[in-house]
């Protein structure tokens, strides 16, 4: 039986680590009933999607639907970014990385991140159409979303 090379081991363990980290990144507190209890928020209301406790159930549903649509629409793009970043890391982990390969991979990552950022901006604008305060108080990573504890003004009454 052949043994795996060191690079293959690094790639396998890196992939497993990224998969675990990716799962944990999206786990977080739930958006369902009771999330945010004790923080003055309505059930299902997250500062990520708008004002603390001032959203109607319809606004919360629209914001969650928009967020879910964005996550679905960008799923392949986020996957491609992760794959290219892993390939770049693998190239850089070599004893003698190839400059042309590393540069080409970084350019591909940059193009994909630009595409993602354009979609993210469009998504943020759609969220603000539902609630002008959406996103204020959000504590998020570069390609993810999270519920932050930042204070935001209440959404205007409709």
Secondary structure, DSSP 8 states (H G I E B T S, - for coil): -----HHHHHHHHHHHHHHHHHHHHHHSS-SSTTTTTTTT--TT--GGGSSSS---HHHHHHHHHHHHHHHHHTHHHHHHHHHHHHHHHHHHHSTT--HHHHHHHHHHHHHHHHHHHHHHHHHHHHHHHH-TTTTTT----SS---------------
